[in-house]
Amino acid sequence: MTVEERIRGLYERFMSGDFDAAVELVDPDIVVMDAEELPGGRTYRGRSEMAGALRELYEMFDGPTLDVRDLRVQSDRAVGLLRVHGRGKGGGVPIDADIGHVFLVRDDSIVEMRVFLDHAAALAEAGFQSE
């Protein structure tokens, strides 16, 4: 499976709510870092913590949707640029925002994922040219 297939599969499995299957696509020792701007943002280590973080995020919304706008892979890194849509549970506040994920890849395995709250920051961190 290519890195691009792994990343697309991760997004698809997240949207279907299958978090355990999603984390099977990453390295067992994955490190996931929330965006620095997020209050209470943290770092998750390993598949179990990542699955818990995905579950927690998914359960914050009624029907979250990720639209992959761009996915770029280059040797040891990749970047996914997404548009997130959904409604917050409870208050029903609509969410419609750009986010980016920067992936560190080692031997075709995703070993790190960093979350960014805008596409430009994710592209800059990954060393890719702007959209």
N, CA, C and O of each residue as an XYZ file, in Angstrom:
524
protein
N       0.850     -1.180      0.000
C       0.000      0.000      0.000
C       0.894      1.242      0.000
O       1.855      1.325      0.764
N       0.567      2.196     -0.859
C       1.354      3.421     -0.937
C       1.007      4.345      0.235
O      -0.002      4.157      0.913
N       1.852      5.332      0.453
C       1.604      6.320      1.498
C       0.301      7.066      1.199
O      -0.494      7.306      2.108
N       0.078      7.431     -0.053
C      -1.162      8.131     -0.406
C      -2.383      7.266     -0.087
O      -3.372      7.768      0.446
N      -2.323      5.991     -0.404
C      -3.442      5.087     -0.091
C      -3.662      4.977      1.411
O      -4.802      4.915      1.872
N      -2.576      4.955      2.173
C      -2.694      4.893      3.636
C      -3.391      6.146      4.186
O      -4.273      6.049      5.040
N      -2.988      7.313      3.691
C      -3.571      8.565      4.182
C      -5.042      8.656      3.790
O      -5.885      8.991      4.623
N      -5.354      8.366      2.549
C      -6.762      8.393      2.121
C      -7.592      7.393      2.932
O      -8.719      7.687      3.329
N      -7.027      6.220      3.168
C      -7.715      5.209      3.969
C      -7.938      5.675      5.404
O      -8.985      5.408      5.994
N      -6.961      6.364      5.953
C      -7.088      6.919      7.308
C      -8.276      7.876      7.366
O      -9.088      7.800      8.288
N      -8.382      8.771      6.395
C      -9.497      9.718      6.361
C     -10.838      8.999      6.182
O     -11.809      9.310      6.871
N     -10.887      8.048      5.264
C     -12.137      7.314      5.014
C     -12.589      6.542      6.254
O     -13.770      6.552      6.602
N     -11.667      5.889      6.901
C     -12.010      5.100      8.087
C     -12.424      6.001      9.248
O     -13.295      5.640     10.040
N     -11.800      7.171      9.346
C     -12.226      8.133     10.363
C     -13.680      8.524     10.129
O     -14.492      8.496     11.054
N     -14.006      8.889      8.885
C     -15.373      9.345      8.597
C     -16.410      8.241      8.802
O     -17.570      8.533      9.090
N     -16.008      6.986      8.657
C     -16.948      5.887      8.870
C     -17.047      5.509     10.348
O     -17.880      4.688     10.733
N     -16.183      6.120     11.176
C     -16.211      5.834     12.606
C     -15.448      4.582     13.000
O     -15.604      4.095     14.119
N     -14.625      4.050     12.100
C     -13.857      2.833     12.386
C     -12.428      3.226     12.775
O     -11.500      3.127     11.973
N     -12.280      3.666     14.011
C     -11.009      4.230     14.477
C      -9.914      3.180     14.633
O      -8.745      3.454     14.363
N     -10.290      1.978     15.068
C      -9.296      0.914     15.207
C      -8.720      0.530     13.846
O      -7.519      0.294     13.721
N      -9.583      0.468     12.823
C      -9.098      0.168     11.470
C      -8.254      1.321     10.937
O      -7.277      1.098     10.222
N      -8.626      2.551     11.281
C      -7.868      3.714     10.816
C      -6.426      3.649     11.303
O      -5.498      3.870     10.525
N      -6.235      3.351     12.567
C      -4.874      3.376     13.112
C      -4.031      2.182     12.673
O      -2.816      2.177     12.873
N      -4.659      1.175     12.080
C      -3.883      0.061     11.526
C      -3.055      0.517     10.324
O      -2.140     -0.187      9.896
N      -3.374      1.687      9.784
C      -2.672      2.210      8.608
C      -1.434      3.028      8.956
O      -0.720      3.483      8.062
N      -1.176      3.219     10.248
C      -0.016      4.003     10.677
C       0.936      3.124     11.483
O       0.586      2.013     11.881
N       2.118      3.626     11.712
C       3.128      2.922     12.498
C       2.618      2.682     13.924
O       1.949      3.551     14.484
N       2.916      1.544     14.513
C       2.463      1.279     15.884
C       2.914      2.331     16.891
O       2.240      2.549     17.897
N       4.052      2.989     16.631
C       4.578      4.004     17.551
C       4.311      5.426     17.063
O       5.067      6.342     17.388
N       3.247      5.619     16.289
C       2.886      6.932     15.734
C       2.868      8.009     16.819
O       2.506      7.748     17.967
N       3.261      9.208     16.438
C       3.159     10.381     17.304
C       2.246     11.368     16.579
O       2.505     11.732     15.432
N       1.176     11.801     17.253
C       0.216     12.741     16.680
C       0.214     13.995     17.546
O       0.033     13.916     18.761
N       0.416     15.155     16.916
C       0.462     16.418     17.646
C      -0.673     17.322     17.206
O      -0.807     17.634     16.023
N      -1.491     17.741     18.166
C      -2.549     18.718     17.900
C      -1.931     20.031     17.450
O      -0.750     20.289     17.681
N      -2.745     20.858     16.804
C      -2.307     22.198     16.427
C      -1.926     22.969     17.686
O      -2.618     22.888     18.701
N      -0.845     23.703     17.621
C      -0.350     24.455     18.776
C      -1.370     25.474     19.271
O      -1.397     25.798     20.458
N      -2.208     25.980     18.370
C      -3.170     27.022     18.739
C      -4.370     26.477     19.523
O      -5.107     27.248     20.137
N      -4.563     25.192     19.506
C      -5.738     24.613     20.176
C      -5.566     24.638     21.691
O      -4.552     24.172     22.210
N      -6.552     25.182     22.399
C      -6.478     25.114     23.859
C      -6.565     23.646     24.289
O      -7.424     22.900     23.818
N      -5.694     23.258     25.159
C      -5.695     21.871     25.619
C      -5.118     20.896     24.613
O      -5.213     19.683     24.798
N      -4.518     21.415     23.544
C      -3.902     20.541     22.548
C      -2.820     19.692     23.186
O      -2.138     20.121     24.116
N      -2.677     18.488     22.673
C      -1.684     17.599     23.269
C      -1.034     16.707     22.233
O      -1.346     16.789     21.045
N      -0.150     15.874     22.675
C       0.537     14.906     21.833
C       0.053     13.518     22.223
O      -0.056     13.192     23.405
N      -0.235     12.701     21.209
C      -0.709     11.329     21.414
C       0.370     10.387     20.904
O       0.973     10.620     19.857
N       0.601      9.331     21.652
C       1.659      8.387     21.282
C       1.089      6.978     21.153
O       0.439      6.463     22.063
N       1.348      6.379     20.009
C       0.912      5.013     19.761
C      -0.497      4.948     19.181
O      -1.268      5.906     19.240
N      -0.797      3.788     18.624
C      -2.093      3.582     17.968
C      -3.274      3.729     18.918
O      -4.303      4.289     18.541
N      -3.140      3.241     20.124
C      -4.253      3.289     21.073
C      -4.632      4.729     21.407
O      -5.813      5.078     21.392
N      -3.653      5.557     21.703
C      -3.940      6.966     22.006
C      -4.472      7.689     20.780
O      -5.354      8.539     20.898
N      -3.947      7.362     19.605
C      -4.445      7.993     18.383
C      -5.905      7.609     18.147
O      -6.720      8.469     17.814
N      -6.245      6.336     18.313
C      -7.630      5.891     18.126
C      -8.553      6.617     19.102
O      -9.656      7.019     18.733
N      -8.107      6.786     20.341
C      -8.908      7.514     21.330
C      -9.112      8.962     20.938
O     -10.205      9.503     21.109
N      -8.074      9.598     20.413
C      -8.179     10.994     19.978
C      -9.124     11.118     18.787
O      -9.925     12.051     18.729
N      -9.040     10.191     17.840
C      -9.942     10.215     16.687
C     -11.393     10.034     17.139
O     -12.291     10.729     16.664
N     -11.607      9.108     18.045
C     -12.958      8.842     18.564
C     -13.519     10.088     19.257
O     -14.667     10.473     19.035
N     -12.701     10.702     20.089
C     -13.105     11.910     20.819
C     -13.481     13.040     19.849
O     -14.497     13.711     20.032
N     -12.662     13.239     18.829
C     -12.922     14.268     17.835
C     -14.216     13.968     17.085
O     -15.058     14.851     16.923
N     -14.376     12.753     16.635
C     -15.561     12.348     15.882
C     -16.833     12.559     16.698
O     -17.849     13.016     16.175
N     -16.765     12.223     17.982
C     -17.948     12.302     18.840
C     -18.307     13.732     19.244
O     -19.363     13.961     19.834
N     -17.441     14.690     18.932
C     -17.750     16.096     19.194
C     -18.744     16.648     18.175
O     -19.344     17.700     18.394
N     -18.918     15.933     17.057
C     -19.728     16.426     15.951
C     -20.856     15.469     15.607
O     -20.784     14.271     15.882
N     -21.895     16.020     15.003
C     -22.928     15.224     14.355
C     -22.538     15.134     12.886
O     -22.664     16.103     12.138
N     -22.068     13.973     12.489
C     -21.737     13.759     11.084
C     -20.608     14.588     10.529
O     -20.829     15.333      9.574
N     -19.385     14.500     11.083
C     -18.278     15.258     10.506
C     -17.933     14.734      9.112
O     -18.032     13.537      8.841
N     -17.530     15.647      8.241
C     -17.124     15.295      6.885
C     -15.765     15.924      6.611
O     -15.535     17.091      6.930
N     -14.878     15.150      6.024
C     -13.576     15.648      5.593
C     -13.543     15.630      4.074
O     -13.690     14.572      3.462
N     -13.355     16.779      3.468
C     -13.164     16.860      2.018
C     -11.679     17.047      1.764
O     -11.107     18.074      2.130
N     -11.051     16.054      1.137
C      -9.630     16.153      0.826
C      -9.490     17.073     -0.377
O      -9.927     16.739     -1.479
N      -8.877     18.234     -0.160
C      -8.692     19.225     -1.223
C      -7.396     18.972     -2.004
O      -7.316     19.230     -3.205
N      -6.388     18.462     -1.291
C      -5.097     18.198     -1.932
C      -4.332     17.225     -1.050
O      -4.413     17.283      0.177
N      -3.600     16.343     -1.681
C      -2.753     15.394     -0.964
C      -1.457     15.287     -1.748
O      -1.451     14.912     -2.920
N      -0.362     15.620     -1.082
C       0.949     15.604     -1.736
C       1.896     14.715     -0.940
O       1.957     14.779      0.288
N       2.628     13.889     -1.670
C       3.592     12.984     -1.047
C       4.938     13.201     -1.716
O       5.039     13.265     -2.941
N       5.971     13.312     -0.885
C       7.321     13.511     -1.405
C       8.301     12.857     -0.451
O       8.445     13.310      0.685
N       8.956     11.841     -0.867
C       9.946     11.076     -0.102
C       9.536     10.826      1.346
O       8.765      9.903      1.611
N      10.030     11.620      2.282
C       9.811     11.325      3.703
C       8.694     12.139      4.334
O       8.548     12.139      5.557
N       7.903     12.834      3.525
C       6.809     13.638      4.095
C       5.632     13.692      3.144
O       5.746     13.455      1.942
N       4.499     14.015      3.738
C       3.277     14.194      2.958
C       2.451     15.266      3.640
O       2.614     15.533      4.831
N       1.564     15.876      2.871
C       0.663     16.866      3.441
C      -0.735     16.608      2.890
O      -0.923     16.394      1.693
N      -1.706     16.635      3.795
C      -3.109     16.531      3.421
C      -3.795     17.842      3.749
O      -3.741     18.317      4.883
N      -4.442     18.427      2.744
C      -5.171     19.681      2.937
C      -6.650     19.356      2.866
O      -7.123     18.809      1.869
N      -7.385     19.691      3.925
C      -8.777     19.286      4.040
C      -9.693     20.447      4.368
O      -9.262     21.492      4.855
N     -10.957     20.237      4.090
C     -12.024     21.120      4.543
C     -12.892     20.262      5.450
O     -13.356     19.196      5.045
N     -13.111     20.723      6.671
C     -13.906     19.991      7.658
C     -15.274     20.644      7.762
O     -15.392     21.859      7.916
N     -16.308     19.809      7.675
C     -17.689     20.274      7.808
C     -18.363     19.458      8.901
O     -18.070     18.275      9.075
N     -19.252     20.085      9.623
C     -20.022     19.352     10.622
C     -20.775     20.300     11.523
O     -20.723     21.520     11.362
N     -21.468     19.721     12.465
C     -22.192     20.475     13.498
C     -21.783     19.928     14.845
O     -21.730     18.716     15.051
N     -21.494     20.839     15.762
C     -21.135     20.421     17.105
C     -22.318     19.762     17.790
O     -23.454     20.220     17.668
N     -22.048     18.694     18.505
C     -23.118     18.049     19.267
C     -23.530     18.970     20.403
O     -22.725     19.747     20.916
N     -24.759     18.873     20.776
C     -25.249     19.713     21.862
C     -25.739     21.042     21.337
O     -26.943     21.232     21.162
N     -24.831     21.962     21.083
C     -25.217     23.303     20.653
C     -25.514     23.424     19.175
O     -26.138     24.399     18.757
N     -25.086     22.462     18.366
C     -25.347     22.494     16.937
C     -24.583     23.559     16.176
O     -24.978     23.941     15.074
N     -23.494     24.041     16.754
C     -22.697     25.083     16.106
C     -22.065     24.502     14.840
O     -21.404     23.465     14.900
N     -22.265     25.167     13.684
C     -21.675     24.649     12.450
C     -20.164     24.854     12.420
O     -19.647     25.865     12.896
N     -19.477     23.881     11.854
C     -18.032     23.946     11.664
C     -17.777     23.832     10.169
O     -18.292     22.931      9.507
N     -16.989     24.743      9.649
C     -16.598     24.730      8.245
C     -15.221     25.386      8.200
O     -15.112     26.611      8.169
N     -14.181     24.571      8.195
C     -12.843     25.122      8.345
C     -11.816     24.338      7.538
O     -11.991     23.151      7.263
N     -10.744     25.026      7.166
C      -9.594     24.387      6.532
C      -8.669     23.869      7.619
O      -8.424     24.549      8.615
N      -8.156     22.662      7.423
C      -7.104     22.133      8.284
C      -6.063     21.457      7.408
O      -6.322     21.136      6.248
N      -4.906     21.249      7.966
C      -3.846     20.545      7.254
C      -3.196     19.526      8.160
O      -3.104     19.721      9.372
N      -2.751     18.451      7.570
C      -1.999     17.424      8.289
C      -0.654     17.264      7.605
O      -0.586     17.125      6.384
N       0.399     17.283      8.375
C       1.728     17.002      7.856
C       2.141     15.649      8.434
O       2.120     15.433      9.646
N       2.514     14.752      7.532
C       2.894     13.387      7.902
C       4.383     13.198      7.677
O       4.920     13.609      6.648
N       5.044     12.580      8.629
C       6.426     12.152      8.470
C       6.372     10.672      8.139
O       5.690      9.896      8.810
N       7.102     10.287      7.092
C       7.048      8.925      6.582
C       8.430      8.305      6.678
O       9.429      8.936      6.333
N       8.481      7.063      7.150
C       9.730      6.315      7.215
C       9.456      4.906      6.703
O       8.629      4.190      7.267
N      10.140      4.508      5.646
C       9.948      3.176      5.046
C       8.480      2.905      4.728
O       7.954      1.845      5.067
N       7.827      3.852      4.083
C       6.414      3.770      3.688
C       5.454      3.627      4.865
O       4.303      3.230      4.684
N       5.919      3.947      6.057
C       5.065      3.902      7.246
C       4.896      5.321      7.792
O       5.858      6.087      7.851
N       3.677      5.665      8.188
C       3.405      6.995      8.742
C       3.787      6.977     10.213
O       3.147      6.298     11.016
N       4.837      7.729     10.574
C       5.365      7.697     11.932
C       5.003      8.938     12.744
O       5.124      8.941     13.969
N       4.557      9.994     12.054
C       4.193     11.224     12.758
C       3.128     11.960     11.965
O       3.119     11.942     10.734
N       2.218     12.618     12.707
C       1.167     13.426     12.093
C       1.017     14.687     12.924
O       0.805     14.627     14.135
N       1.132     15.845     12.252
C       0.950     17.135     12.923
C      -0.253     17.833     12.325
O      -0.439     17.837     11.108
N      -1.064     18.420     13.180
C      -2.288     19.096     12.757
C      -2.038     20.605     12.700
O      -1.424     21.184     13.595
N      -2.531     21.226     11.622
C      -2.431     22.671     11.434
C      -3.815     23.224     11.138
O      -4.634     22.546     10.517
N      -4.083     24.443     11.572
C      -5.396     25.042     11.411
C      -5.553     25.824     10.119
O      -6.580     26.471      9.910
N      -4.552     25.775      9.247
C      -4.720     26.367      7.916
C      -3.767     25.687      6.938
O      -2.752     25.104      7.320
N      -4.130     25.785      5.683
C      -3.373     25.110      4.642
C      -1.968     25.681      4.472
O      -1.011     24.929      4.291
N      -1.840     26.998      4.530
C      -0.535     27.624      4.300
C       0.495     27.167      5.333
O       1.645     26.900      4.984
N       0.093     27.079      6.585
C       1.017     26.643      7.636
C       1.444     25.192      7.428
O       2.610     24.853      7.626
N       0.505     24.340      7.030
C       0.832     22.931      6.789
C       1.801     22.801      5.612
O       2.781     22.061      5.689
N       1.527     23.515      4.535
C       2.416     23.463      3.372
C       3.817     23.961      3.712
O       4.810     23.360      3.302
N       3.895     25.059      4.460
C       5.200     25.607      4.845
C       5.964     24.613      5.719
O       7.160     24.401      5.519
N       5.280     24.006      6.681
C       5.937     23.040      7.573
C       6.464     21.827      6.787
O       7.534     21.297      7.086
N       5.694     21.403      5.783
C       6.089     20.231      4.997
C       7.108     20.564      3.920
O       7.683     19.669      3.301
N       7.332     21.863      3.696
C       8.300     22.261      2.665
C       7.739     22.221      1.262
O       8.497     22.110      0.298
N       6.418     22.310      1.126
C       5.770     22.328     -0.177
C       5.411     23.754     -0.554
O       5.257     24.614      0.313
N       5.281     23.999     -1.834
C       4.860     25.322     -2.294
C       3.384     25.524     -2.002
O       2.615     24.566     -1.927
N       3.000     26.776     -1.837
C       1.608     27.111     -1.556
C       0.697     26.673     -2.684
O       1.129     26.398     -3.803
N      -0.578     26.618     -2.346
C      -1.606     26.181     -3.302
C      -1.641     27.062     -4.520
O      -2.446     26.836     -5.423
